Amino acid sequence: MAHILLLDDSSFQLRLLSAMLQQAGHTTVTTQSAQEALELAADQDLSAIVTDLNMPEMHGIQFIERLRSDGNVLPVLVATADIQAPTRQKCLDAGANAILYKPIQEDDLLAELTKALGGS
């Protein structure tokens, strides 16, 4: 199964996503710090990343841009409550693989993760 990094400034959201993924057999590592997430992405053997957008330390789009500029090609799924088309496009332009809208449904999360990891 996959080892997923979860980045969100909400500890509730981290627990929720982690529980969904762990029930499906995946392992997770969580952080509320974008800087720590960048370090974890560089140091750990991860399969994918799920990130929030609106965070105090660094916006999710900036996080994705930094990740990509570091040469990291891990699949990135964005979890956001912002449903505006321009935001979606900015995420995709920055290098996100998928956008999930909060409240995230477990089926949607697992389906997008499977696609991002190369499954059907």
Z-matrix of the N, CA and C atoms (Angstrom, degrees):
N
C 1 1.443
C 2 1.531 1 110.19
N 3 1.315 2 115.76 1 173.84
C 4 1.460 3 121.76 2 -173.79
C 5 1.533 4 111.99 3 -88.77
N 6 1.331 5 114.63 4 153.70
C 7 1.459 6 122.76 5 174.64
C 8 1.528 7 106.68 6 -110.93
N 9 1.345 8 116.95 7 111.93
C 10 1.454 9 122.73 8 -168.72
C 11 1.530 10 111.33 9 -112.01
N 12 1.332 11 116.07 10 132.45
C 13 1.461 12 122.53 11 173.26
C 14 1.523 13 108.00 12 -91.66
N 15 1.322 14 116.19 13 127.60
C 16 1.463 15 122.41 14 178.04
C 17 1.522 16 108.79 15 -112.05
N 18 1.337 17 116.48 16 126.35
C 19 1.462 18 123.07 17 179.78
C 20 1.520 19 108.94 18 -123.55
N 21 1.324 20 115.97 19 117.46
C 22 1.463 21 121.32 20 178.18
C 23 1.523 22 107.54 21 -160.47
N 24 1.323 23 117.60 22 143.95
C 25 1.465 24 119.63 23 178.11
C 26 1.524 25 111.81 24 -79.68
N 27 1.322 26 118.01 25 -6.74
C 28 1.458 27 122.83 26 178.63
C 29 1.534 28 110.37 27 -98.63
N 30 1.328 29 116.28 28 116.67
C 31 1.464 30 119.09 29 178.43
C 32 1.527 31 110.57 30 -65.38
N 33 1.339 32 117.72 31 -31.64
C 34 1.463 33 120.93 32 176.55
C 35 1.526 34 110.60 33 -61.79
N 36 1.336 35 116.50 34 -47.22
C 37 1.468 36 120.80 35 -179.50
C 38 1.527 37 110.40 36 -63.33
N 39 1.325 38 116.96 37 -39.15
C 40 1.467 39 120.18 38 178.42
C 41 1.526 40 110.98 39 -62.16
N 42 1.330 41 116.59 40 -44.34
C 43 1.477 42 119.91 41 179.07
C 44 1.523 43 111.32 42 -63.77
N 45 1.328 44 116.38 43 -41.23
C 46 1.464 45 121.70 44 -179.17
C 47 1.527 46 111.09 45 -63.44
N 48 1.316 47 117.16 46 -51.37
C 49 1.465 48 121.18 47 -179.71
C 50 1.523 49 111.38 48 -64.25
N 51 1.316 50 115.80 49 -41.62
C 52 1.459 51 120.18 50 179.64
C 53 1.529 52 110.89 51 -60.74
N 54 1.326 53 116.74 52 -43.55
C 55 1.470 54 120.96 53 179.38
C 56 1.523 55 110.75 54 -62.59
N 57 1.328 56 117.31 55 -43.34
C 58 1.470 57 120.95 56 178.93
C 59 1.521 58 111.15 57 -59.42
N 60 1.325 59 115.45 58 -47.04
C 61 1.462 60 120.18 59 -177.04
C 62 1.526 61 112.08 60 -70.06
N 63 1.321 62 116.62 61 -40.03
C 64 1.461 63 119.90 62 179.84
C 65 1.519 64 111.65 63 -66.87
N 66 1.334 65 117.61 64 -36.24
C 67 1.464 66 120.69 65 176.37
C 68 1.522 67 111.22 66 -61.88
N 69 1.324 68 116.48 67 -29.41
C 70 1.463 69 121.46 68 179.31
C 71 1.521 70 111.86 69 -86.22
N 72 1.343 71 116.69 70 1.67
C 73 1.457 72 120.48 71 175.82
C 74 1.513 73 115.58 72 97.47
N 75 1.312 74 118.01 73 3.48
C 76 1.463 75 121.81 74 179.34
C 77 1.527 76 110.49 75 -88.46
N 78 1.311 77 116.19 76 160.76
C 79 1.458 78 121.28 77 172.53
C 80 1.524 79 107.76 78 -106.50
N 81 1.329 80 115.63 79 152.97
C 82 1.459 81 119.62 80 -177.85
C 83 1.520 82 111.19 81 -134.26
N 84 1.311 83 114.80 82 154.16
C 85 1.451 84 123.45 83 168.01
C 86 1.524 85 104.53 84 -129.59
N 87 1.329 86 116.82 85 135.81
C 88 1.461 87 120.44 86 -174.85
C 89 1.519 88 111.52 87 -121.63
N 90 1.334 89 114.51 88 151.11
C 91 1.450 90 120.97 89 174.63
C 92 1.519 91 109.47 90 -154.38
N 93 1.326 92 115.18 91 152.48
C 94 1.456 93 121.76 92 174.69
C 95 1.522 94 110.83 93 -103.97
N 96 1.321 95 117.37 94 4.10
C 97 1.459 96 123.16 95 -176.89
C 98 1.528 97 110.96 96 -115.13
N 99 1.323 98 116.59 97 122.44
C 100 1.458 99 120.53 98 178.09
C 101 1.529 100 111.01 99 -64.11
N 102 1.328 101 116.89 100 -37.67
C 103 1.460 102 119.71 101 178.72
C 104 1.524 103 110.64 102 -63.24
N 105 1.328 104 116.65 103 -44.06
C 106 1.463 105 119.88 104 176.92
C 107 1.522 106 110.51 105 -63.52
N 108 1.327 107 117.24 106 -37.45
C 109 1.466 108 120.67 107 178.79
C 110 1.528 109 110.78 108 -62.27
N 111 1.325 110 117.05 109 -39.92
C 112 1.469 111 120.10 110 177.11
C 113 1.526 112 110.82 111 -62.45
N 114 1.331 113 116.24 112 -40.73
C 115 1.464 114 120.54 113 178.41
C 116 1.527 115 111.11 114 -66.77
N 117 1.325 116 116.87 115 -43.22
C 118 1.464 117 120.59 116 178.38
C 119 1.520 118 110.98 117 -63.19
N 120 1.330 119 116.74 118 -39.42
C 121 1.459 120 120.83 119 179.54
C 122 1.527 121 111.25 120 -63.74
N 123 1.322 122 116.17 121 -31.65
C 124 1.463 123 120.53 122 179.40
C 125 1.521 124 111.95 123 -80.81
N 126 1.343 125 117.05 124 -29.93
C 127 1.462 126 121.10 125 -171.24
C 128 1.524 127 115.86 126 -100.15
N 129 1.315 128 117.20 127 -27.17
C 130 1.461 129 120.21 128 -174.02
C 131 1.523 130 111.16 129 -102.76
N 132 1.318 131 115.13 130 157.88
C 133 1.462 132 121.96 131 176.34
C 134 1.529 133 107.78 132 -87.31
N 135 1.320 134 115.53 133 86.16
C 136 1.460 135 121.78 134 -176.29
C 137 1.525 136 110.82 135 -98.90
N 138 1.330 137 115.22 136 156.75
C 139 1.468 138 121.20 137 176.44
C 140 1.525 139 111.29 138 -100.52
N 141 1.343 140 117.22 139 -32.78
C 142 1.465 141 122.05 140 -177.21
C 143 1.522 142 109.41 141 -165.94
N 144 1.339 143 114.42 142 169.72
C 145 1.458 144 122.15 143 179.04
C 146 1.526 145 108.55 144 -130.57
N 147 1.327 146 115.90 145 138.55
C 148 1.466 147 121.87 146 170.75
C 149 1.521 148 105.75 147 -117.52
N 150 1.333 149 116.45 148 122.26
C 151 1.464 150 120.50 149 -177.37
C 152 1.518 151 112.72 150 -127.23
N 153 1.306 152 114.68 151 146.76
C 154 1.463 153 122.87 152 170.62
C 155 1.526 154 107.19 153 -78.81
N 156 1.324 155 116.78 154 167.48
C 157 1.461 156 120.34 155 175.53
C 158 1.519 157 112.53 156 -99.63
N 159 1.311 158 116.96 157 -55.39
C 160 1.468 159 121.02 158 -173.29
C 161 1.523 160 110.78 159 -87.64
N 162 1.323 161 113.49 160 98.03
C 163 1.463 162 120.89 161 179.46
C 164 1.521 163 108.23 162 -130.63
N 165 1.324 164 117.88 163 150.65
C 166 1.470 165 120.55 164 -173.97
C 167 1.532 166 114.49 165 -69.72
N 168 1.309 167 118.06 166 -37.26
C 169 1.465 168 121.41 167 -173.37
C 170 1.532 169 112.51 168 -77.43
N 171 1.316 170 115.81 169 -44.14
C 172 1.457 171 121.45 170 -177.48
C 173 1.533 172 107.08 171 -156.21
N 174 1.312 173 116.66 172 131.00
C 175 1.462 174 120.91 173 178.88
C 176 1.535 175 109.32 174 -65.12
N 177 1.307 176 116.43 175 148.87
C 178 1.463 177 121.21 176 -178.70
C 179 1.514 178 113.96 177 -57.48
N 180 1.338 179 116.91 178 -36.29
C 181 1.468 180 119.08 179 178.30
C 182 1.524 181 109.95 180 -66.35
N 183 1.332 182 117.28 181 -41.23
C 184 1.469 183 120.41 182 175.67
C 185 1.523 184 110.62 183 -61.24
N 186 1.337 185 116.08 184 -40.37
C 187 1.459 186 120.50 185 178.47
C 188 1.527 187 110.49 186 -59.57
N 189 1.327 188 116.92 187 -46.76
C 190 1.472 189 120.35 188 -179.76
C 191 1.519 190 110.13 189 -63.46
N 192 1.331 191 117.13 190 -43.29
C 193 1.468 192 120.65 191 179.36
C 194 1.526 193 111.17 192 -60.88
N 195 1.344 194 116.90 193 -42.95
C 196 1.478 195 120.44 194 177.91
C 197 1.520 196 110.69 195 -64.04
N 198 1.320 197 116.19 196 -43.33
C 199 1.461 198 121.68 197 178.89
C 200 1.527 199 109.92 198 -57.98
N 201 1.305 200 116.73 199 -48.48
C 202 1.468 201 121.40 200 -179.24
C 203 1.524 202 111.30 201 -67.56
N 204 1.329 203 118.20 202 -38.25
C 205 1.468 204 119.99 203 179.37
C 206 1.527 205 111.53 204 -67.58
N 207 1.342 206 116.46 205 -23.28
C 208 1.467 207 121.19 206 174.77
C 209 1.528 208 111.61 207 -79.86
N 210 1.340 209 116.49 208 -2.42
C 211 1.459 210 120.81 209 179.26
C 212 1.519 211 114.22 210 88.17
N 213 1.315 212 117.01 211 8.39
C 214 1.461 213 120.76 212 -178.45
C 215 1.528 214 109.68 213 -81.17
N 216 1.327 215 116.14 214 125.40
C 217 1.467 216 121.76 215 -177.41
C 218 1.527 217 112.91 216 -110.11
N 219 1.337 218 117.31 217 14.68
C 220 1.461 219 120.00 218 177.96
C 221 1.526 220 110.69 219 -56.32
N 222 1.324 221 117.86 220 143.64
C 223 1.461 222 119.49 221 173.70
C 224 1.523 223 110.47 222 -60.83
N 225 1.334 224 116.06 223 136.86
C 226 1.461 225 121.99 224 179.22
C 227 1.521 226 108.62 225 -123.26
N 228 1.335 227 114.95 226 125.00
C 229 1.453 228 122.00 227 174.36
C 230 1.523 229 107.22 228 -108.67
N 231 1.314 230 116.49 229 131.04
C 232 1.456 231 121.77 230 179.88
C 233 1.526 232 108.86 231 -97.98
N 234 1.329 233 116.14 232 130.62
C 235 1.459 234 122.75 233 175.86
C 236 1.522 235 107.39 234 -110.38
N 237 1.324 236 117.07 235 116.51
C 238 1.457 237 119.66 236 -175.06
C 239 1.523 238 112.47 237 -148.62
N 240 1.307 239 115.32 238 156.43
C 241 1.465 240 121.48 239 172.64
C 242 1.525 241 110.50 240 -94.33
N 243 1.325 242 117.13 241 -8.25
C 244 1.467 243 122.44 242 -178.98
C 245 1.529 244 109.31 243 -81.10
N 246 1.330 245 116.73 244 108.11
C 247 1.462 246 120.63 245 -175.23
C 248 1.533 247 112.92 246 -98.96
N 249 1.310 248 117.49 247 10.95
C 250 1.461 249 120.80 248 -178.39
C 251 1.527 250 111.10 249 -70.38
N 252 1.323 251 116.40 250 138.96
C 253 1.462 252 122.11 251 -179.67
C 254 1.532 253 112.69 252 -58.87
N 255 1.345 254 119.78 253 -41.42
C 256 1.466 255 118.84 254 179.44
C 257 1.539 256 112.54 255 -62.06
N 258 1.325 257 116.61 256 -36.82
C 259 1.468 258 119.70 257 178.16
C 260 1.520 259 109.82 258 -65.44
N 261 1.318 260 116.97 259 -44.86
C 262 1.470 261 121.76 260 177.71
C 263 1.530 262 109.70 261 -56.02
N 264 1.333 263 116.29 262 -46.47
C 265 1.464 264 119.89 263 -178.34
C 266 1.523 265 111.46 264 -65.35
N 267 1.339 266 117.72 265 -39.81
C 268 1.466 267 120.57 266 177.80
C 269 1.527 268 110.94 267 -61.25
N 270 1.325 269 116.57 268 -39.60
C 271 1.472 270 120.67 269 178.07
C 272 1.524 271 110.75 270 -62.49
N 273 1.319 272 115.58 271 -47.23
C 274 1.468 273 120.13 272 -179.49
C 275 1.525 274 110.87 273 -65.37
N 276 1.330 275 117.15 274 -40.59
C 277 1.465 276 121.03 275 178.23
C 278 1.523 277 111.69 276 -63.53
N 279 1.323 278 117.02 277 -33.52
C 280 1.470 279 121.59 278 -179.81
C 281 1.525 280 111.24 279 -73.84
N 282 1.343 281 117.13 280 -20.13
C 283 1.463 282 119.82 281 178.62
C 284 1.510 283 115.28 282 122.00
N 285 1.336 284 117.44 283 11.03
C 286 1.470 285 119.59 284 176.84
C 287 1.527 286 109.74 285 -70.03
N 288 1.315 287 115.39 286 146.58
C 289 1.464 288 120.93 287 178.74
C 290 1.524 289 112.32 288 -90.07
N 291 1.333 290 116.91 289 -28.52
C 292 1.463 291 120.87 290 -177.65
C 293 1.516 292 109.37 291 -158.82
N 294 1.339 293 115.02 292 156.36
C 295 1.459 294 122.06 293 177.15
C 296 1.522 295 107.32 294 -120.78
N 297 1.326 296 116.26 295 129.08
C 298 1.456 297 122.84 296 176.79
C 299 1.521 298 107.69 297 -116.68
N 300 1.312 299 116.12 298 133.75
C 301 1.460 300 119.96 299 -177.92
C 302 1.518 301 111.28 300 -98.29
N 303 1.344 302 114.94 301 133.62
C 304 1.461 303 121.62 302 178.75
C 305 1.523 304 109.71 303 -77.31
N 306 1.302 305 119.14 304 143.34
C 307 1.464 306 125.65 305 0.09
C 308 1.532 307 110.95 306 -73.62
N 309 1.310 308 115.10 307 132.41
C 310 1.459 309 121.35 308 -175.09
C 311 1.525 310 110.51 309 -75.71
N 312 1.312 311 113.80 310 131.66
C 313 1.454 312 120.51 311 176.33
C 314 1.531 313 108.43 312 -91.24
N 315 1.309 314 116.38 313 137.00
C 316 1.462 315 121.15 314 -177.42
C 317 1.524 316 112.15 315 -55.50
N 318 1.323 317 117.71 316 -43.84
C 319 1.473 318 120.93 317 -179.88
C 320 1.523 319 111.31 318 -60.21
N 321 1.332 320 116.74 319 -41.41
C 322 1.467 321 120.60 320 179.52
C 323 1.528 322 110.85 321 -66.06
N 324 1.320 323 116.55 322 -44.38
C 325 1.463 324 121.31 323 179.21
C 326 1.523 325 110.69 324 -58.69
N 327 1.311 326 116.43 325 -49.70
C 328 1.469 327 120.16 326 -177.23
C 329 1.519 328 111.79 327 -67.86
N 330 1.333 329 117.73 328 -37.19
C 331 1.467 330 120.41 329 178.80
C 332 1.522 331 110.77 330 -65.65
N 333 1.332 332 117.55 331 -46.04
C 334 1.470 333 120.74 332 -179.87
C 335 1.529 334 111.21 333 -66.78
N 336 1.327 335 116.70 334 -37.20
C 337 1.455 336 119.59 335 177.76
C 338 1.528 337 110.53 336 -64.62
N 339 1.314 338 116.97 337 -43.58
C 340 1.470 339 121.19 338 178.76
C 341 1.532 340 110.10 339 -59.81
N 342 1.339 341 116.92 340 -44.76
C 343 1.471 342 119.97 341 178.08
C 344 1.529 343 111.23 342 -62.73
N 345 1.320 344 116.27 343 -44.26
C 346 1.464 345 120.41 344 -178.00
C 347 1.521 346 112.06 345 -64.57
N 348 1.319 347 115.64 346 -29.91
C 349 1.473 348 119.99 347 179.70
C 350 1.532 349 112.24 348 -86.91
N 351 1.324 350 116.53 349 3.43
C 352 1.454 351 119.67 350 176.52
C 353 1.503 352 115.32 351 94.28
N 354 1.334 353 116.66 352 8.48
C 355 1.462 354 119.86 353 177.59
C 356 1.516 355 110.28 354 -87.20
N 357 1.326 356 115.52 355 179.76
C 358 1.472 357 118.53 356 -178.58
C 359 1.507 358 111.49 357 -96.77
